[in-house]
Amino acid sequence: MELKRVVVTGLGALTPIGNNIEEYWNALVNGKSGGAPITYFDTENFKTKFACEIKNFDFKSYFDRKEIRKLDKFSQYAIVASDEAIKDSALDLEHIDKQRVGVIWGAGIGGLETFQEEVKNFANGNGTPRFNPFFIPKMIADIAPGHISMRNGFMGPNYTTVSACASSANALIDALNYIRLGYSDVIISGGSEAAITQAGMGGFNAMHALSTRNDEPATASRPFDATRDGFVLGEGAGALVLEEYEHAKARGAKIYAELVGGGMSSDAYHITAPHPEGIGVIAVMKNCLQNAGLQPQDVDAINTHGTSTPLGDVAELKAIGEVFGEHAKSININSTKSMTGHLLGAAGAIEAIASILSMRNSIVPPTINHEVVDENIDASLNLTLNKAQERELNVAMSNTFGFGGHNACLLFKKLKE
């Protein structure tokens, strides 16, 4: 059986540095930081008092009051981004076969704020279980693709992948394979997350995972820098319309790139820490290259997982050196988390979008906030530090890893007819 080709025909983004694709891309190229003091709750007693929040988006004008009552923030983010991607794709929703259009979404946590608020209300009550009737359907991680499908009438595969911070990259790989095998013509895929809550910040602080650079929130996310002290929590959503190539060509669709491969692996090592030699990361990149039918020397750019943690950054770069050898020195390596923070389950989606737009515009966004060289990192690697670099790109890789040792890798290629 010959596998079908899969292309990207629509993009949508709601991020801490831009509320649509155009804003997001401009902010990436210009090295804009999304880090700022938290506005959602009083952080006086929290170790970390900042994050990368969504800014200046009026959800009350986008959704009516009844809709907002039924939607956790992570679902609101999913709908906003997917609406943009579907519009961008110019799909004819009146005439398309909606039974062959699916939604495969990623979320590492789901409706954390809803869960937090309902449990707090119960704890502050008299023991009578007076829960909101929308509590469960707002909270469950699979509800976001459900809302996207109901909003548009899409009746194909519909579910959520959950693999911590690799969730939306795993969703994209599942979507790739459904279309490759001929089960769907179009799949809306990506991910969303809204974990900047008291429970989210408190939980990650308890793990010592977050930066505590409270005096410098805009520069706290500093992948590869020797003074990095943890990741900065972000929120938002990224959406991609994946489409079978012949289906896209027949309707004259705008094509951003071809999704040529996806790889998966497990560290099988620790609940949160990466393997120090990056053995799972080595495996996932090799798996992805094999799946795409490409060689290491074909890759021009890698958007790393690059969370700004002391262990993770070093392990990933070691793995890149192992897989790519001397060619690693010719690759533009970057971490857009230096600007967006870490969007957890949505990270893979917004970073896949960054990789696609890098190819389309021949510009690699920078890894910002780098000040102090880390002697544990190979100095010959081009980490695209502090300033975007112009470069012709034909193949771009995006790495995403999650707690539990989940590794996912995506490869995008400029379309060859």
N, C-alpha and C positions, 0 to 999 in steps of 0.2 A: 504494500500500500504506500503510495506516494504521499508524503505529508504536505499539507497546504501551507502556503506562505502567509505570514501574519504581519500586518502593518499598523501603524498608529495614525489615526485620522482625526483625533480630537483630543484637546488638552484642557484641563481646568485646575485651578489652584486657589486655595485660601490659606495663607501662610502668615507667620509673624512679621514678614517683611514685604508682603504684598497681597492684596485681596483678589487678584485675578492674575492670569498668566502674564500679561504685559508688565504689571507692577512687580510681580515676583522676579521676572527675568531682569528687568532694569536694576532692581535692588541687588541681585546676585552679581551682576557684572560690575556694579559700583561698590561692592564690598560693604553693604549696609548691614548693620547688626540689629537683630530683633530683641536683644536683651534689655530689660528694663525692670524697675520695681513692680512687684505684683500689685494689681489693683482690685482683684476679685475678693480678697478677704484680708483681715488684719494679720500681718506676719510678725508681729512683735515678738512672739515666743518661738518662732521658727528659726532653725539654723540658717536656712537659705531664704532670702526675702525677695528674690527676683526670678524671672522666667522670661520666656519668649511668648507673650500673649498675642492673640489676634487683636488688631487695633483698627479703630475707626470704621467698623462695619455695623450697620444698623439692621440687626436681625428682626426687629419689630416691624420694619418696613418691608422686609423680604417675606416674612411669614405672618399670617394673621394670628390673633390671640389664641384661637382654638388649636391651631397647629402647634404653636409653641408649647402649649400645655402637654402635648403628646410627644414632644421631641426633646431628648437629651441633646446637649450641645454637640456631641460627636455625630449625631444624626443630622443636625442642622448643618454642620460643616460638610458632611458627605453630600447632602442635597445641593448646597451652593456650588461645590466644585463639580459635581456631576452635571448639573444644569449647564454650567459653562462649557464643559467638554462636549456634551451632546449638541449644544448650539454650534460650537466650533466645528464639529464634524459635518454639519449640514445634512444629517440623516433625515430622510423624508419619513417622519413618524406616521403620516397618514397612510402610506402605501407599503412600508417595509413589513416583512413577515415577522411579527413580534414573537412568534414561538421560536424563532431562531436568533433572538437577541436575549442575552443573559446579563446578569450582574454578579460579579464575583469580587467581594470586597475584603479588606483587611482591617482588623482592629485588635490591638494587643489587650486592651482592657474593656472598652465599651463605655457604658453609661455610669461612670464612676461617681459623678456629681449627683445623679439621681439616687444611686444606692446610698451615698453618704447622707444626703438630706433626709431620706425616708427613715434611715436607721436613727439619725439624730432626733427626729420628731418622735419616733417611738420611744426612745430612751428618755426623752423629756416629758413624756405623757404619764398616764396613770396605769399603764400596763395593758390597756385596751388596744388591740391591734387595728388602729385606724390608719390604714395605708391607702395611698392614692391608687385608684383603680388602674392608672397608667404606669404604676411603679415597675412592674415586670416588663411590659412591652416597651418601656422607655429605656430600660437598663440593658437588656440582652444584646450581646455583641452582633447578632445576626440581623437585628432590626434595620440597620442602615441600608443594606442592599434591598431589604423588603420595601422600604419607603421609596427607594429609587425606582424599583420595578413597578410599584403601584402608581407612582406619579406619572410614569410613561407607558404603562401597559405591557412591559417586557415580560414574556412568559417562558423564557429559556432558563438555563441553570441559574440558581439564585442561592447564594450562601456566603458565609464569612469564613475566612481563614484566620486562625489564631496561632501565632508562633512568636509572641512577644514582639520585639522590634523588627523582626523579619516578616511580619504578617502581610503587609501590602505587597512586598516583593513576592511572597509565596502566592498571593492572590493573582498577580500578574503571570506567574508561571503556570498556574492552573488554567487561567484564561487562554494563554498561549496554546496549551495542549488541547483544550476543548475545540479551539478553532482549527488547529493543525489536523486533528483527527476527523474533522468534518461534522462535528456535533452542533456547532453554532456558526453563524455568519459574522455576528458582532457580539462583543462582550464589553460592557462598561466595567472597568476594573480600577482599583486604587485602594485608598485607605483613609481613615480619619481617626482622630484621637482628641480627647478633651480631658486631660488628667491634671490640669493645673487647679487643683482643689486642695483643701486642707488634708484630706486623706492621701492624695497623690504626693504632695510635697513632703508630708510627714513620713510617709512610708519610704520614699526614696532617700530622705535624710537619714532615716534609721539604718539604712544599708550603707551609709557613707558613699553614696553613688553620685551625689550632686556637688557641683562647685559651691563653695561658701564665700566667694569673692564679692561680698555684698557692697563694697565700696566702689566696685568697677563692673557693674552688670553688663555693660555693653562690650567689654573685652574678656568676659569670664570664659566664654567658649573659645578655647585656644588649642585646637588639635595640633599635635606634634611639638608643641612648645614645652620646654623643660619644666616650666612652672605650672603646667596644667594640673587641675585638682579635682576634676570630675565634670560630668556633663551638665548642660543647662536644659531644663525641661521646656519643651515647646508644645504647640498644639496647632491643629488645623487639618487640612485635607488636600489630597491630590487625586485627580481622576484622569484616566486615559481611556479613549475609545480604541479598542483593538478590533481589527477587521480583517477578514480573509481578503487576500490581495486581489483576486479576480473580482470579488464582490465590490471592493472599493474602486477598482479601475472601471468597472462597468457603469458606475454612477458618477464617474468623473471626480472622485473625492480628492481633496488635498491630502497628500501623504507626507507626514513628518519624517518617518524613519521606518525601518523594518526591525521588528523584534525577532532576532535570529536564534536566541538560545537562552535557556535558563538552567541553573545548576542548584543543587541542594545538598547539604551534608549536615552532620552533627559532630560537635566536638567530643561528646561522650566523656566529659571531663569534670564539670563543676556547674552548680546551679546559676552562678552569675559570672565567674571569672573566665576569660578565654584561656585556651591552652597556651602556655608561654611560647611555644614554638610555632603556634598557628597551624597545627596539623589539619584541623577542620576547615580552616580558611584556604589552605593549600588545596585541599580536596574539592571544595566548592568551586573555586576558580577553574581548576582542571576539568571538573564535570561540566561547567558552563561552556568552556571552549570546545570540548568534545561534542556537546549537544548542538552547538552552533556550527560545527564543522570548520572551526577556525584554529589558527596557530597563535601562540603567544605573540609573535612578531607582528600580527595583524592589528593588535590593540594599540590605539593612540592615546586614550585617556581612561583614567579610573577615578570615579567618584567613590572614595572610600567610605566605610562605615564611620571611621574617624570621629569618635564621640568626645574626645578630649579627656579620656581617662588614662591614668598612668600606664596601666597594663595593656589595654586594648589597642592603643595606637601603635605601640612597638610591635606587638604580636602580628598585627595586620601587615605592617610594612615589611617585616621579616618574611612573611608568607608571600608577598608580592615579589620580593627578591628571589625567593626559591622558585616560584612558578615562571617568572619572566627572565631571570638571569640578567645578562648584560643589557637586554632590551629594556629592562625596567628603567634604566637611566634615560631612555628616549621617550618615556611615557609622561604625559602631564597627569600628575597625581594631585587630587585636591580633596577637601572636605567642606561641603556646603553647610554642614552643621555648625561651622564657625559663625555662620550668619543666622541660620534659622533656629538654632538649638536642636534638640533631639525630639522629634515628633513621635517617638515610640512606634506604634503600629502603622502610622502614616508616613514614616521616614522613607521607606522604600519607594513609595509613589512619588513624593515630591522630588526625591533625588533622581529617580528615573526621568522625570520631566526635565530636570536640570541637565542630565546627560544628553537627552534628545535635543534640547535647545542649544547646547554647546556645539553639537554637530551641525545643526541647521545654521547657526550664526558664526561658526568658526571662531569661537571665543571660549576659553576655559575660565570659569569664575574662580576667584582666588580663595585660598585658605587665609582668612584674616586673623588678626590678633597674635601673629607670631612675632616674638621678641627675643627669646632665648633659645639657642640651639641645644637640642637634646643629644648628648654624646652617644646615646644608645640607638640613634637613628642614622642610617647610612646617609652621609652628607652629599653623596653623588646623585641622590634622587631629586627630581624636580617636583617639589611639593606645591608649586604655584603660589608662593607665599606673598600675601598682602596686596597683590595687584593682578588683575585679570591678564591673561596672555592670549594673543591672537594666534590661531593655528588651524590649519585644515585638518579636520577630523573625519575619518571614514568609519571607525569602529570605536564605540564607547562602552565601558563596563561600569556597572553600578553594584556595589557590595552592601549587603545589609545583614546584620547578625542580631540574635536575640538571646535574652536570658534563657537558660536551659540548654545552651549550646546549639541553637538553631541557626543555620547559615543559609543564605540565599544570594544568588548572583544572577545578574541580567546582562545580556549583551545586545546592544542596538547597533544597527549598521545603516549607512546611507543607502537609499534604495537603488538597486541595480535592476533595470528592466529585464 
